[in-house]
Amino acid sequence: MSDALTPHGDPGASAGGHTIAIHGNSHRVRVIHGGVTMADTQAGLTLTETGLPDVFYFPREHVNMARLERSTHTSHCPFKGDASYFHLRTEDGLIENAVWSYETPFEQAEQIKGYLAFYASRVDRIDQTS
């Protein structure tokens, strides 16, 4: 599996010194691709993980679910659990495995259960405003 499909970093990373922090984010965060808003929330979460950029997680009710198609791809994070993936439907076709979710995360990541995150590299923009 390529690193591009690993939202959690190195699966062999030591737990020593590794931290995950999840905070409510009341800023407006939007995912925009091809001029279409795919997600828009002021009730998201920001996950900060050692050695990785912050990730925005969106409640499903703030994501255009009609644009998502469940993928068979999965991955495992030793710190968060098993991730399931979704393809993103766009006017130009599918963007494979562009979105992920932890349906049954480990206890330390319970807050992100069922939320959705988008790969910043696979969409045009993820904007956070005040």
N, C-alpha and C positions, 0 to 999 in steps of 0.2 A: 504494500500500500504506500502511496506517495505521501509526503508530508502535507501536501495541499489538502488532503482529505483527513487530516488529523487535527480536530479542533482543540485537542488537549495537550499537544506537545509530545515529547518523547515518552512512549509507554514504559520505557525502562528507567525513567527518572526515579531517583531515590526520594523517599518521603522525607528524609532528613532535610529540614530547612525549607521544604516546599509548603507554600501557603495558598489558600483559596479564600477570597473574601467576596461576599455578595452583598450589594447594597441596593436599596430602592433608588430609582432614578426618576425624579419628577420633571426633568427637562424633557422637551419634545424631541423625540428621536424618530427619524423617518428613514426608510429604505426606499430608494428610487432607482428604477432601472428602465431604460428606454422611455423616459418621460412619464412612467407609470409609478404611482406610489404603491409599493408592495406591503408596507407596514408603516404604521403611524401611531405612536403612543406617548403618553405622559405618565404611564404607569409601568414602565419597564424596570429591568434590573441590570446592573452593571456587575460583571464578574471580573475580578482582578486575580490573576494567577501568576505565581513566580515565573519570571522569564518570558512571559507572553503579553501581547498587547491586550488591553481591556476588551471585553466582549459584551455587546448589548444583547439582552434577552427580552423578547417581546411576548406579552400575553397573546394567546391564540386569537382572542376576540378583537385584537388590534392588528391582525395580519390578514391580508386578502387570501384566505384559504383556497378560494377558487383558482388561484394561481399556482398552488402547490400540488404535486403528484408524489405520493409516497414512493420511495426508492427501496430496493432490497438491500442496499449498502448499510453496513453497521460498522462501528468501531468501538473500542474499549479504552477508557481512560482509567488508570489505577486510582485516580483521585475523585472522579465524578461518577463513573459507572459506564454503562453501555449507551451509546448514542445511536439514534435512528436518523435517517436522512430523507430529504424531500428534494425533488427536482423542481426548478422554478420555470413555470410556463411564461414565455414572453412572445411578443409578436414575431420575433426572429427564431422561435423554436425553444426547445428545452435547454436550460442550463443545469447540467447534471449535478446532483448532490450539493446544491448551493445553500441548503438550509439544513440545520440539524436540531435535534431535541433529545433531552434525557427524559424518557418516560418514567423510569424508576431509578433515579439517581441514588448514590450513596447518601447516607445520613448527612454528611458534612456539606452536601450540595442540594439538599432537599428543596430549598427555595426555588430552584430553577425547574422543578418538575413540571413537564408539559409546556414550558415556555419554548420559544423558537429563536434561533440565532442564525444570522446570515453571514456567509463568508464575504468580507469586505472586498476581496479580490475578484469576486464573481458577479458583483453588482456595480452599477455606475457610482452610486453614492450611498453612504450612511451618514446622515447629518444629525448632529445634536445641537439644538438651539435652546435659548432660555425661555 
